[in-house]
């Protein structure tokens, strides 16, 4: 749980088999999460959001040529919250 939180959505362009693009996005996300931890923040990736890609794309007006890979919530961790 976070005391204050932000959220990022990672989309990838629909290119070829998408495997290499998804791999690049995964490496970016790992670096992003590690940089958060190095600065005292916490982050949690949410791949389940890809099941709601059409809804997210419609609400945010994201072009059809982009695929929702996952989201990342991040912020200041609430150390008092029972995990």
VOPAGU-2260 file (C-alpha; in pm, 1 decimal, decimal comma):
REM VOPAGU-2260
SITE   aa  ch    i         X         Y         Z
SITE  UNK   A    0       0,0       0,0       0,0
SITE  UNK   A    1     112,4     352,2     -72,1
SITE  UNK   A    2      57,0     670,2     127,4
SITE  UNK   A    3      84,9     877,7    -189,3
SITE  UNK   A    4      73,9     707,8    -525,6
SITE  UNK   A    5     111,5     770,6    -896,2
SITE  UNK   A    6      44,8     541,1   -1185,6
SITE  UNK   A    7     211,5     483,4   -1521,5
SITE  UNK   A    8      77,1     286,1   -1816,2
SITE  UNK   A    9     327,2     128,4   -2055,0
SITE  UNK   A   10     214,2      92,7   -2413,9
SITE  UNK   A   11     415,8     -63,8   -2692,1
SITE  UNK   A   12     377,6      -2,7   -3064,1
SITE  UNK   A   13     236,9    -294,6   -3262,7
SITE  UNK   A   14     553,1    -388,4   -3455,2
SITE  UNK   A   15     625,7    -733,1   -3594,8
SITE  UNK   A   16     576,9   -1008,6   -3339,6
SITE  UNK   A   17     588,3    -758,9   -3046,2
SITE  UNK   A   18     830,3    -986,4   -2857,8
SITE  UNK   A   19    1134,2    -761,7   -2896,7
SITE  UNK   A   20     936,6    -446,6   -2823,9
SITE  UNK   A   21     783,8    -605,1   -2511,9
SITE  UNK   A   22    1131,8    -714,0   -2404,9
SITE  UNK   A   23    1258,3    -355,0   -2436,7
SITE  UNK   A   24     961,8    -229,9   -2233,2
SITE  UNK   A   25    1031,4    -494,3   -1968,2
SITE  UNK   A   26    1392,8    -383,7   -1935,2
SITE  UNK   A   27    1278,0     -22,3   -1908,6
SITE  UNK   A   28    1026,0    -114,1   -1636,8
SITE  UNK   A   29    1287,8    -307,1   -1440,2
SITE  UNK   A   30    1523,8      -9,2   -1450,1
SITE  UNK   A   31    1238,7     222,9   -1352,1
SITE  UNK   A   32    1144,4       3,8   -1052,9
SITE  UNK   A   33    1508,2     -23,1    -942,6
SITE  UNK   A   34    1554,6     352,7    -967,2
SITE  UNK   A   35    1243,8     402,6    -752,5
SITE  UNK   A   36    1385,3     168,6    -487,3
SITE  UNK   A   37    1722,1     345,0    -496,2
SITE  UNK   A   38    1543,6     670,1    -410,2
SITE  UNK   A   39    1331,9     526,2    -129,5
SITE  UNK   A   40    1011,1     475,2    -325,1
SITE  UNK   A   41     820,3     157,0    -401,8
SITE  UNK   A   42     659,9      32,4    -721,0
SITE  UNK   A   43     433,4    -253,0    -826,4
SITE  UNK   A   44     378,3    -369,1   -1187,0
SITE  UNK   A   45      25,6    -473,3   -1289,1
SITE  UNK   A   46      13,1    -697,0   -1596,8
SITE  UNK   A   47    -355,3    -777,3   -1541,6
SITE  UNK   A   48    -440,6    -436,0   -1686,6
SITE  UNK   A   49    -371,6    -571,7   -2033,2
SITE  UNK   A   50    -705,5    -754,4   -2004,5
SITE  UNK   A   51    -870,7    -410,6   -2002,3
SITE  UNK   A   52    -665,3    -263,0   -2286,2
SITE  UNK   A   53    -963,6    -167,2   -2502,4
SITE  UNK   A   54   -1127,4      21,2   -2215,7
SITE  UNK   A   55    -805,6     203,1   -2123,9
SITE  UNK   A   56    -733,6     284,6   -2489,6
SITE  UNK   A   57   -1084,0     426,9   -2533,1
SITE  UNK   A   58   -1075,9     634,0   -2211,4
SITE  UNK   A   59    -730,7     779,2   -2285,2
SITE  UNK   A   60    -782,6     808,2   -2661,2
SITE  UNK   A   61    -475,6     595,2   -2736,2
SITE  UNK   A   62    -436,5     505,5   -3106,2
SITE  UNK   A   63    -516,2     148,1   -3209,5
SITE  UNK   A   64    -152,3      87,2   -3311,4
SITE  UNK   A   65     -38,6      72,9   -2947,7
SITE  UNK   A   66     -80,7    -220,5   -2709,7
SITE  UNK   A   67    -114,9    -183,8   -2334,2
SITE  UNK   A   68     156,4    -402,5   -2185,0
SITE  UNK   A   69     108,2    -323,2   -1815,1
SITE  UNK   A   70      81,2     -48,7   -1557,2
SITE  UNK   A   71     305,3      43,3   -1265,6
SITE  UNK   A   72     177,8     201,5    -946,1
SITE  UNK   A   73     448,1     377,3    -748,4
SITE  UNK   A   74     490,3     610,9    -456,8
SITE  UNK   A   75     580,3     631,8     -92,3
SITE  UNK   A   76     534,0     298,7      78,2
SITE  UNK   A   77     306,9     290,3     384,2
SITE  UNK   A   78     519,5     102,3     636,8
SITE  UNK   A   79     227,0      78,0     882,2
SITE  UNK   A   80      -2,0    -108,6     640,6
SITE  UNK   A   81     -26,6    -483,6     714,8
SITE  UNK   A   82      96,4    -665,2     405,5
